[in-house]
Amino acid sequence: MIRYTMEFTPLGALHIGTGNVLSPLEYTVKEGQFIRFSLEKLVSSLSEQKRKILLQKIDKNDLTEIILFIQENIMDDCILYQYRADKDFVQKFQSKIADPVNQLLVYEMYKDPLTFEPVIPGSSIKGALRTAIVNTFAERQRSRFEEYLRRGRDFYKSLEKEILGYQDDIRNDPFRCIRVSDCRIEKRESVEIGEIVNYKPSRKNSFASIQLIGEYICGYLLGYTHSYKFIIEENNDLFDKDVFATSFSLSEMLKDIDYFYKRRFSNESKKFYKDSLNSDIKKMRNDFLNYLSQIKPEQNEFLIRLGRYSHVESMTLDLRLSLVGKPHPKAARDGTSRMLSLSSCFPFGWAKLRVVDIKKV
């Protein structure tokens, strides 16, 4: 068994979704802080008189009055967690508080259910590594797999199995030998609640507000220079026994992983950011390109992208992108817009990984 001690450094904004959406009856905004609370604990902490007042407001279904009451009566023992709220979101919350129709729903990110500490699931990291590694194997025999895809639409579904050589037996998937631990985001001050906007350069108004609010981690290029540790374990004993049709070592794939994601950002930069007249977009692009030039695989560093709003290109093999349209099946398309953090104009999902230590255990 090979154990890699890894360092995870978010670069821009990062959101790992849960599918859970928070309503204004589950959070409030006070003094620039987004406060997530337990309504049950809040109700039980109220005096009998205040509890009757709250129940009366609930009976009347007066959402505005309920929200204002919560703001005035929330106590520390009701708070589950709190993060910094972006100033634009604070203003929007205050302006919408009296509008029962326009609720500000907040997309929650993945956390430890007991401590509410933000977590990057190991499965998300492993998925990002898998995409780049599978792409590398596909490109090494590109003509073979192009011919495979030309057989028809159904073959797209089994392309990855064909590349890795495990067909329909999941037990022969070589990624069974890779285990990735969760990565805990211990610095809660790096988490922000803010608006996520759709950016499309060809549109008259490049930024379209779709009232999408989310919790997300702010990274190195946004001034939060924190890195976090996690573990990758590689069962090289199984690889050595030739159990799998395809085998690899993570340490040998760093350059390929880095190349895959740097090429993705380069294409994204040219298509969406290069010709932008927006000063924030220009600064973001320059900051990213300067930082990416400093990531060196020979120093055990590499770029990845993961989480929500990573866009189809970063989750799709080159083969599937290049064989789109006639006479080939429609497998995938380049995106036509980007999702950005409104407060910084930074794209989502980019991070640097670094191998800190390698041990045989």
N, C-alpha and C positions, 0 to 999 in steps of 0.2 A: 504494500500500500504506500503510495506517495501522497504526502500531505503538503498542500500549498497554503501558506499564510498569506492572505490577500489584503490589499488596501483599496478601498472603494472611495473615489472622489467625485461627487456630483459636479457637473460643470455649469449648466444653465438651470432650468427648472425641471423637476422630476415628480411625476405623479403616478403612483401605483394604485389603481382603482380597486374598489371593493364591490361596486354596484350599489352601495348604500348612499342615499341622499338625505341630507339633514334639512329639516324645515325650521322656520323661525320659532317653533315651539320646542326645539331641541338645542338652540343656541341663542346667544345675544352678542351684541358688540358694545363694548364699554371701554372708554379711555384708550382707544386704539387697539384693543385686544378682542380677538374672537374667543368667546367663552362657550364651551360645550358643557351642558349641564344635564343632570338627571331630573326630569320633571317630577318623578315619583319622590325623590329626596327633597325637592323644593317644596312640594305640597306638604310632606310630613314635617318639615321644619317650620312651617308657618304657625302662627298663633291661631286659635279657633276662629277669632274674628276675621283675620285676613284670609283664612281658608274659605270662609263663607263668601267673602267678597270675590275671590278667584272663581269659585264654583258658580256664582251668579253671572260672572262675565262669560264663563264657558257655556252656561245655559243659553245665554243670549247669542252665542256664536260670534262674539265681537272680537275678531282676531287682533285688531289694532290695540284694543284695550288690554287684551291678555298679554301681548308682547310688552307693552309699556309697564304693566304690573310686574311682569317677570324682571324687567330691567331694574325696577326700583327695589325689588325684594330678594334678589338672588344673594345667597350666602356662600361662603367658602366651602362648607361641607357638601354643597350641592354640585360643585364644579368637578367635572371629570378631567378636563384638560383645557388649556388655553394657549393660543398662538397669536403671533403678530398679525394684525389685519392691515392690508394695503389701504392707503389713504383713499383711493378711488372707491374701494369697496365700502369703507366706512361712510363716505358721503352717500353712496347709493343706498346703503342700509337705512340711513337716517331719512332719506327722501322717500323711500318706499314704505316706511313703517306705518304710515297712515293709509296705505293703499292695500286693502285686503285681497284684491285681485292679483296684484303683482308680488307674489311671494318670491323671496330670494332663496332658492334651494342651493345647498352647498354639497358638492361631491366630495365624499369622505375618502381619504387615502388609507392604505393598509397600515394597521397598527397591532401591537400586542394587545389582546383583548383584556388583559389584567392590568397592565401598567399604562396603556395607551401611548406607549413609546412607538414612534414611527419605525417601520421595518421594511427593508427591501427583501422580499421573499427569495430564498435560494432558487426556487423554480423559475423566477423571472430572469435571474442572472444566467442560469443554466440554459434557458431558452435562447437568450441573446448569443451565448457562446455557440450553441448548437447551430443556429442559422448560419453563422460565419464559417464554421468548420464544415458543415455539409456543403455549403457553396464552394469551398475550396476543393473538396473531392469531386464535385460535379464538373468544375472547370478543368480538372486534370484529364477528364475523359469527355470533353464537351461534345464532340461529334457523335459519340455513342449515345449520350442521353438526349441529344437533339432528335436523333432518329427514333428513340424510344417515345418521345412526346408526340412525334408526328403520327403515331398510331391512332390517336384520337383523344377526345376530351377526358375519358375515364382514366387515362394513364397519368394525368396530372396528380390524381389523388394518391397514387402509389409511387410517385417519383422519388420521394425521400427514402422509402423502403428499398427501392431499386439501387439508389446511390450507396446506401449503407450495407446493402446485401442481406437484409434480414427478412425480406418478403412479408409473410403474414404471421410470423412467430415473434412476438414482441420480446421474448426471452433472449433473442439473438441481436437485439438492438445494442450496439456498443456503448451507447450513452448510459446503459445500466451501470457501467463501471465508474461513472462520475457522480459524486454526491457533493452538493453545494449547500452550505449552511445559510441560514438567514443572516442578513446584515442589519444590525440595529443602528438607527440614527440617534445617537445619544445627545447631540446638541439640538435641543428643541428650539433654540433661538433662530435656527436656520429655516424653520418652517413658516410659511406665509399663507394667508388666505387672500385670494385675489381673483380678478376676472381673467378668463382665458378667451382670447379673441381669434377669429378666423382671418388669416392674412392671405390676400390674393392680389398680386401686383397688377394683373390685367384689369381688375375691377376699378371703376371710377373712384370709389372710396375703398382703398386697399384693405382697411380694417373694418370688419363687420362684427358688431357686437351682437352676440347671440344669447346674452345674459347667462353665460356659463361661468359659475363660480366654483372654485375648487381649492382644496388643501394641497399644497405642494412644497417640496424641499427646494431651497435656493442653494446654488452651488458656488464653486470657486470663483467663477467669472462674475458673480454677483456680489462678491465681497465676503462670502462665507467659506473660508479656507479650511474647512474641516474635512478630515478623512476618517474612514471607519473600517474596522477589521472584520473579516469573515474567513471561512475555511473552505477549500476545495480538496476533496479526497479522490484519488484516482487509483482504482484497483488494477494495478499493472500486472498482478499475478494472473488474472483472467485473460488479459491481453496476451501475455506470454504463452498461454496454453493454446493459443489459436482457436479459441472458442468462437470468435467472431470473424466474419468475412472482412471487416474493416477494423483496423485498430489505429490508435494515435496516442501521442503524449501531449498534454496541454502545453508543456514547456517548448515543444517543437512547433506549436501552432500559433504562437503569439504574433508573429509577423503577419501571418495570413488573416488572423482576426482583425488586427489593426488595419491592414490594407483594405479589407472589406468595408469597415465602417468609415475610414477616412475617405474612401472613394464615394461612399454614400453622402457624406457631408459636402464634399467637393461638388457633386452633382446638384445637391440641394441649394448650395450657395450660388452656383451659376444660374440656376433656374429661377430662384425666388429673391435673392438678396443683392446680387452683384450690381444691378442697374437701378436699385431703389434710390429715390431721392430723399427718403426719410432718414434724418440724421441718427435716430436711435437704431434703425436697421443697419446702417453703415457701420456704426460703432460696434454693434453686436457681431457683425460679420468679421470685422478686422480683429476684434478681441479673440474670436474663436479660431480664426486661421493662425494667428500668432501663437496661441496656446497649443494648437494641434501640432505645429511644427516642432514643438519641444517634447512631444511624446515619442519616446524612442523604444521600439521593441527590443533592441539589443541591450537596453537597460531594464528589461523585464516590465515594460509599461506598454499598454495598448488601449485603444479607444473601443467603447461599445455603446450601444443604444438600447434602452429598454423602457418598459412602462407604457402607459396610455399616451396617445398622441405622438408615438414614434413614427407613425405613417407606414404605408404599405411597403415602400422600397426597402426599409430597414428590417423587414420581416420576411422578405421574399428573395428567392434565389435569382441570380442573373439570368439563368435559363428561362425561368418563367416570365421574367420581364421582357426578354428579347424576342420571345415567340408569340407575342400577343397579336391577335387579329388574323385576318385571312392570310394564308389558308390554314392557320393554326387556331386551336381553341383560344377563347379569351381567358387567359389564366390570371393576369394581373395587369394593372396599369399604374403608371406614375401618378402620384397625386397632383391635383391642380391647385391646392392651397396648403397652407401650414397653420397649425395651431400654436399660438404664441402667448406668453405671459404678457398681459397688458402693461404691467408696471415696468417691465424691462425690455420687452420685445424679444425675449430669448425663446428659442424653441425648446421643446421638451425631450427628455430622455437621455441626453448625452452624459457620459461619465468616463473617467479614466480608471482603469484597473492596473494595479502594480503588484508583482510578486515580491513579497517581503522576505519570505523564507521557504525553502524546500527541504523536507525531511522524509526519510524512508522510515515507516513505522510498522 
